[in-house]
Structure formats: C-alpha cells, structure tokens
Amino acid sequence: MSERIFIGVAWPYADGSLQLGNLAGADLPADIFARYHRLKGNEVLMVSGSDQHGTPITLKAEKEGKSPHEIIDYYQREFLDCWGKIGISFDLFTGTSTGNHAEVVHDIFLKLLEKGYLYRATVSQLYCPRCQRFLPDRYVEGVCPFCKTPGARGDQCDACSKPLNATELIGAYCRICNTPPTPKESEHFFLKLSAFQEQLEKWADEKKAKWRPNVNGFTQRYLKEGLRDRAITRDIEWGVPVPVPGFENKRIYVWFEAVIGYLSASREWATKIAGDKDRWRDFWDETRGAKSYYFLGKDNIPFHTIIWPAMLLGYGGLNLPADVPANEFLTIEGKKISKSRNWAVWLPDYLSRYDPDPLRYILSVNMPETGDTDFS
C-alpha cells in the first residue's frame, strides 16, 4: 500500500547565491529521499522556496542601493535556474513574498492569538541613536552570551546555533555604523513557547530512537534549559504585516513566518499545480496518515523541532514532523562556509563550468550526515 510523504526543504535566504553547503546540507538529500519514495510508488510532495523577508534581505538591499523586491527577484530566478541544472525535483519552489503566503501566515497568527498562545508585551529593544532606528536580528552583532563567540547576531549565534534575544549580546554594536546601541521600549507579540514544554518533551522522547544524535542533542538541550517565550514581531518595514490594528509599522519575525512557508507552499501547489485547492490536506491533515520529513542544516534544528512543532500544536489538526534529518556542515579547508566572508564554492559558478552529475555523486557519498565534511 502506498504512503503519502511530505518533504519540506530548508528555505535559503534570497540575499546571495546558493553555495555547495545548501546543496549538501538540505536539497540533495531531500531530492534523493523524494526520488526513492517516488520509485516505491509513494505519493510525494516536496516543497521549498526562497526566504524573502527579514534583515538579511534589507541589509543586502541597503548595501547595493536597491529595493528588497529587486534583490529577491534576482536571486529567485538564479535559484530556479540552479535547481533545474542540478536536477532537484521540487514539486514547487516558491517564495515568502507571495500573497498566498501572507494569507496563510495571518491565518496561523490569528488562530494562535485566538487560542491564547500569542500575547503582547512591552520590552526593551536595542536602538541605534546614530541611525535612529531599532536594530532587529542581523542589524546588530556582539559576543554570544553562551559560547562567548564574537560576531553573534541579534537572533542567533552561528557558532553554537543557540537562538538569542538581541539584548543578551555582550558588547553589541550596530552593523551599519558600529555605534553601541541604547535600550528603547517597544511593544511586540510573543509566542508562548513555555505553554508547550510538556507536550514537546513527550513528543521528542517518542522520537529519540529515530532521530539523529545531533537532532536529539540540540532538541533535548533546549527542553532541558526550559523553553522561553519568543518575540515574533519586529520593528522593520519589510516582511509580512502584523494583522492587528496598532502594529502597522511592525512586521512578523522572519523565522515565525518562514517555517509557515512549508504549509503555504503546499497550499499554493494544490491550487496552481494539483488543480484542487484542498489537495494539500492529504499531506497535512493529521487524520490522513501522511508522514512529514524536514531536511535542513544543523543550525536550523531548533526552529524545526521546537518552534514549528509548537506552532503546529497550537494551531491544531496538522501533522508534526515524523523526522528532521538535519545534516552537519560542509566545510572548505576545514573552515565553515561563509557568505559574508566570501568563503564558499558558489553553485552558479560551478554549474556554469562543469557537469552537475559528478558533483551530485561526490556530495552524495561524502554527505555531512554525522559530522562536518570537508570539500576539496
């Protein structure tokens, strides 16, 4: 008897070209998995898209003197060209700036608000007195308060992968002008993650035998420390609007709305490709027996084993992940790939010179499944 398999693949930011780490960490293993299940005769829906909101996009636009729309349109075309050449068999590769995505995000936001899983709170935020603006996420950097690594962002530390609040950074500074920020109060919506502590502990314990050690390790660490409520809105102009009066000048936090992209992409696929607007339910409704798999890099584990499952539990009626096969990192000469430091093998450059099949093979046999793998 055939199965229904949903495959969600991590969404790359549309602020720069794809690099081999994207391919090895998420897209290639997902493609292999999808092809295997299709050959078995299973029904497969594999979706992804470009992450088109948030501070990575606005920083890139400001740096190049362009609009965010110009940035995301350019890289969306480039991404689609790369996936076609390398043979990644998405059923749909979309983006988070569509009207459909905003509609689905608003549906989940308002349902969580109605159920009491979202609440307002006035909190201290970092504000640059020189630039005269708040500094959300990547607009501010400093030393990670947990692993003490410099260059941690206002929402996450790349070194230890721990989600952060910008006010926790040590020696914070504005990325635009290097000025130390000052605290300033601002009202935001918070996701009541703490309300899901027991449910997530039980669910994660049930998954221990199936999940990879890195997924178990990251997830259990966050649960052991105790889940903290997280702000899900930002003082920024680019992103999905907050569907509540009085919040017209704020936007929904990119990581809250980006994971909803798996659902919005499925609904877009149902309408535009499957020709049945309710077809997505076959892969999402918890009563229909489908299994959901999420492919991503290890830095995205907490968003897929803590935050997204909490949102799904709060909304109700939708499948939780069956597995989150997160990969470790692909490195070059032992060093982590970095867009900002231009330390990468860029996929468009490679595909403009070489045949894709040898690359698919070498990354398949040297995939960073259990530890970082060096590419040379």
C-alpha positions in Angstrom: 0.0 0.0 0.0 1.4 3.4 -1.0 2.2 6.1 1.5 1.9 9.9 1.4 5.2 11.6 2.0 5.6 15.3 2.6 9.2 16.7 2.3 10.0 20.2 3.4 13.4 21.5 2.4 15.0 24.5 4.2 14.5 27.8 2.6 17.7 29.7 1.5 17.7 33.5 2.1 17.3 35.4 -1.2 20.2 37.7 -0.4 23.0 35.8 -2.2 23.9 32.9 -4.5 23.5 29.3 -3.5 26.6 27.6 -2.3 27.5 23.9 -2.0 26.6 23.8 1.6 23.0 24.5 0.7 23.0 21.6 -1.7 24.8 19.1 0.5 23.0 20.1 3.7 19.4 20.1 2.6 18.5 20.0 -1.1 20.4 17.0 -2.4 19.5 14.6 0.5 15.9 15.7 0.2 16.0 15.0 -3.6 17.4 11.6 -3.1 14.8 10.8 -0.5 12.0 12.1 -2.8 13.2 10.1 -5.8 13.4 6.9 -3.6 9.8 7.2 -2.5 8.5 8.0 -5.9 10.3 4.9 -7.2 8.5 2.9 -4.5 5.2 4.2 -5.8 4.5 6.5 -2.9 2.8 9.9 -3.2 5.4 12.6 -2.6 5.1 16.3 -2.2 8.4 18.1 -1.9 8.3 21.9 -1.5 10.6 24.7 -0.6 11.3 28.3 -1.7 13.4 31.4 -1.1 13.2 33.1 2.2 12.5 36.6 1.0 11.9 38.7 4.2 13.8 39.8 7.2 17.0 41.6 7.9 19.2 39.6 5.5 17.3 41.0 2.6 17.1 44.6 3.8 20.8 44.7 4.6 21.6 43.4 1.1 19.3 46.0 -0.5 20.7 48.9 1.5 24.3 47.8 0.7 23.6 47.6 -3.1 21.2 50.7 -3.2 18.3 48.6 -4.5 14.8 47.7 -3.3 14.2 44.4 -1.5 12.0 43.4 -4.4 14.9 43.8 -6.9 17.1 41.6 -4.6 14.6 38.8 -4.1 13.5 38.7 -7.8 17.1 38.4 -9.0 18.0 35.6 -6.6 14.7 33.7 -7.1 15.5 33.5 -10.8 19.0 32.3 -10.1 17.8 29.7 -7.6 15.3 28.2 -10.0 18.0 28.1 -12.7 20.4 26.2 -10.4 17.8 23.7 -9.3 16.9 23.0 -12.9 20.5 22.4 -13.9 21.4 20.2 -10.8 18.2 18.3 -11.1 16.5 18.9 -7.7 13.0 17.6 -8.2 10.8 20.1 -6.3 7.1 19.9 -6.8 7.1 23.6 -6.1 9.8 26.1 -5.3 8.2 29.4 -4.4 8.9 32.4 -2.2 7.7 34.0 1.0 6.6 37.3 -0.6 3.5 35.9 -2.3 0.0 36.9 -1.3 -0.8 33.3 -0.6 2.0 33.0 1.9 0.8 36.2 3.8 -2.7 34.8 3.9 -1.6 31.5 5.4 0.7 33.3 7.9 -2.2 35.6 9.0 -4.4 32.5 9.4 -2.0 30.8 11.8 -1.1 34.1 13.6 -4.8 34.9 14.3 -5.6 31.3 15.3 -2.8 31.2 17.8 -3.8 34.6 19.1 -7.4 33.5 19.5 -6.3 30.4 21.5 -4.2 32.5 23.8 -0.8 31.3 22.5 0.3 34.8 21.5 0.4 37.8 23.8 1.6 41.4 23.8 4.4 42.7 25.9 6.4 45.9 26.0 10.1 45.0 26.1 13.4 46.8 25.9 14.9 46.6 22.4 18.3 47.7 21.0 18.1 51.1 19.3 20.9 52.9 17.3 21.0 56.6 18.3 23.0 57.4 15.2 20.9 55.6 12.6 17.8 56.4 14.6 16.2 53.0 14.3 15.7 49.8 16.1 18.3 47.0 15.5 16.5 43.7 15.0 18.3 40.4 14.2 21.2 40.9 11.8 21.3 44.7 12.2 23.2 44.1 15.5 26.1 41.9 16.4 28.1 41.2 19.6 29.6 38.4 21.6 27.4 35.3 22.3 26.5 35.2 26.0 26.5 31.4 25.9 29.6 30.3 23.9 31.4 33.7 24.0 32.0 33.7 20.2 32.3 37.2 18.6 30.0 38.1 15.7 26.8 36.5 17.1 23.7 38.0 15.5 20.8 39.5 17.3 18.6 36.4 16.8 21.0 33.5 16.7 24.7 32.6 17.3 26.2 30.8 14.3 28.8 29.1 16.4 26.6 27.3 18.9 23.3 27.6 17.0 21.5 29.0 20.1 18.6 31.3 19.4 19.2 34.7 21.1 17.5 37.9 22.1 19.5 40.9 20.8 19.6 42.4 24.3 21.5 39.3 25.5 24.6 40.1 23.3 27.8 41.3 25.0 29.4 44.4 23.6 26.6 44.8 21.0 27.2 47.2 18.1 25.1 48.4 15.1 26.2 46.7 11.9 25.6 49.8 9.8 27.6 52.4 11.7 29.3 50.3 14.6 27.7 52.5 17.2 26.9 50.8 20.5 23.0 50.7 20.8 20.9 52.0 23.6 17.8 50.3 25.1 14.4 51.6 24.0 11.0 50.2 24.8 8.7 48.7 22.1 5.6 46.6 22.1 5.7 43.2 20.4 3.8 39.9 20.1 5.3 36.9 21.8 4.8 33.2 21.1 4.0 31.4 24.4 6.6 28.6 23.8 6.6 27.8 27.6 3.0 26.5 27.2 4.2 23.7 25.0 7.1 22.5 27.2 5.4 19.2 28.4 3.9 18.3 25.0 7.2 18.8 23.2 9.1 16.9 25.8 6.8 13.9 25.4 6.9 14.2 21.6 10.7 14.5 21.5 11.1 11.5 23.8 9.0 9.4 21.4 11.3 10.4 18.5 14.6 9.7 20.3 15.1 6.3 18.7 14.5 7.6 15.2 16.2 11.0 15.2 19.9 11.6 14.5 22.1 12.3 17.5 22.6 15.9 16.6 18.8 16.5 16.3 18.3 14.8 19.7 21.1 16.7 21.3 20.0 20.1 20.2 16.4 19.5 21.0 16.9 17.9 24.4 19.3 20.8 25.4 16.7 23.4 24.7 14.0 21.4 26.5 16.2 20.8 29.5 17.0 24.5 29.8 13.3 25.3 29.7 11.5 26.9 26.8 11.3 30.7 26.8 8.6 32.7 25.1 9.9 34.4 21.9 9.1 37.7 20.3 7.5 37.1 16.9 7.3 40.7 15.6 10.0 43.1 14.7 10.4 46.9 14.2 11.1 46.7 10.5 9.3 47.7 7.3 10.0 44.7 5.1 8.0 41.5 5.8 4.5 40.1 6.4 2.4 42.7 8.0 1.0 42.1 11.5 -2.8 41.6 11.1 -3.7 43.6 14.3 -4.6 47.3 14.5 -1.8 49.4 16.0 1.0 47.3 14.6 1.1 48.8 11.1 4.7 49.8 11.4 5.9 46.3 12.5 6.3 43.0 10.7 6.1 39.4 11.6 9.5 37.9 12.6 11.0 36.1 9.6 11.6 32.8 11.3 8.0 32.6 12.6 6.6 33.2 9.1 9.3 31.3 7.1 8.5 27.9 8.7 4.9 28.5 7.8 6.2 28.5 4.2 6.0 24.7 4.2 2.3 24.9 4.6 1.7 27.9 2.4 3.8 26.3 -0.4 1.7 23.1 -0.1 -1.5 25.2 -0.5 0.0 27.0 -3.5 0.9 23.7 -5.1 -2.6 22.4 -4.5 -4.2 25.4 -6.2 -1.7 26.1 -9.1 -0.4 22.6 -9.9 -2.6 19.9 -8.5 -5.8 21.7 -9.6 -7.6 21.0 -6.3 -7.3 23.7 -3.7 -7.9 21.2 -0.9 -5.3 18.6 -2.1 -2.7 19.9 0.4 -4.8 18.4 3.2 -3.8 14.9 2.1 -0.3 15.7 3.2 -1.1 17.8 6.3 -4.3 16.7 7.9 -3.3 14.6 10.9 -6.1 12.1 10.3 -5.0 11.2 6.8 -1.8 9.3 7.6 0.8 11.2 5.8 4.4 11.5 7.1 6.4 14.7 7.2 10.1 15.0 6.8 12.2 18.2 7.0 15.7 18.5 5.5 18.0 21.2 6.8 21.3 22.1 8.3 22.1 21.7 12.0 21.8 25.4 12.7 18.1 25.2 11.9 17.3 22.3 14.2 15.6 24.3 17.0 13.2 26.1 14.6 12.0 22.7 13.3 11.9 20.6 16.5 10.8 23.3 18.9 9.3 26.4 17.3 7.5 24.9 14.3 6.1 21.9 16.2 4.8 24.3 18.9 3.0 26.4 16.3 1.5 23.2 14.8 0.3 22.0 18.2 -1.2 25.4 18.9 -3.0 25.6 15.6 -4.2 22.0 15.9 -5.1 19.3 13.4 -1.8 19.3 11.4 0.9 16.7 11.2 4.0 17.1 13.4 7.4 16.1 11.8 8.0 12.4 11.5 11.7 13.0 11.2 14.1 16.0 10.9 17.2 14.5 9.3 19.4 17.6 9.8 22.9 17.4 8.3 26.1 18.8 9.8 28.1 21.4 7.8 30.1 21.1 4.6 33.5 22.9 5.1 36.2 24.1 2.8 39.8 23.5 4.0 38.4 22.8 7.4 36.6 26.2 7.7 32.9 26.8 7.8 31.4 28.2 4.6 30.5 31.9 5.0 28.6 34.1 2.6 29.8 37.3 4.4 33.4 36.3 4.2 33.0 35.0 0.6 34.3 31.6 1.7 32.3 29.3 -0.5 32.0 27.4 -3.7 29.1 29.1 -5.4 26.7 26.8 -7.2 26.0 29.1 -10.2 29.8 29.4 -10.8 30.2 25.6 -10.6 27.3 24.9 -12.9 28.5 27.4 -15.5 31.7 25.4 -15.9 31.1 21.7 -15.0 28.6 18.9 -15.5 26.3 18.5 -12.4 26.4 14.7 -12.2 29.9 14.3 -10.7 29.0 16.9 -8.1 25.8 15.1 -7.1 27.8 11.9 -6.8 30.7 13.3 -4.7 28.3 15.1 -2.4 26.1 12.0 -2.0 29.0 9.8 -0.9 30.5 12.5 1.3 27.4 14.0 2.7 27.8 15.5 6.2 25.3 13.3 7.8 27.1 12.5 11.1 29.8 15.1 11.2 31.2 18.1 9.3 32.6 17.0 5.9 35.4 18.9 4.1 35.1 19.6 0.4 38.2 19.9 -1.8 
